[in-house]
Amino acid sequence: MTVPYLAVSAMDPKRDAKLDTFYAETDKWLVGSTEVFDAQKQIDFINNNLRTDVQLKFTFFQILMKNIVGMSIIACLGFIVKYSYNVLLNQWTWFAIAIAAWVICTGGLVYSMLNSMPWFKFERNEFGSIVITEYFMRGQRGQWAGEGYIISVLVTVIGLTYLFLCNVEKFASDKGQQRMWVLFTLMAIWMM
């Protein structure tokens, strides 16, 4: 089985034509036969090595469809706000919105957008299907986008469990029930 690689090289007419010295090792991207990369990652590799600014081009139809979808989403959100105004005045609604905002912001949204990180590491299996092979990045100083959200959700659930633990007497009046809830909550925290 051969392994394809993407190689870039700046124009240099005085270079030897030998294949082994034609491309520097830093200009080669060894793409495994099971790895999947989108067009933006490939263009970024070329731009970084050649110090160019080639941008991904979209057709007029693609831009039009993205704008239509975006405007439709904004219109739907406007209708939802108009028809659910009474729900928006409820404090539990804003508590849920605050929890969702916390999970999104602490999950590494900005890092993932700046570094164009995929959700997880995808590869092709022996049948040709795309599968997730890595949920947590094994290297240092990096993370997959989904990895941050997994940790963020776990931290939030543990925090809410501690909040429940502090207010267990409001949910159970009997001392025996309170002890059972505390024991159950501590076991849930330990398992997370």
Secondary structure, 3 states (H helix, E strand, C coil): CCCCEEECCCCCCCCCCCHHHHCCHHHEEECCCCECCCHHHHHHHHHHHHCCCCCCCCCHHHHHHHHHHHHHHHHHHHHHHHHCHHHHCCHHHHHHHHHHHHHHHHCCHHHHHHCCCCCCEEEECCCCCEEEEECCCCCCCCCCHHHHHHHHHHHHHHHHHHHHHHCHHHHCCCHHHHHHHHHHHHHHHHHC
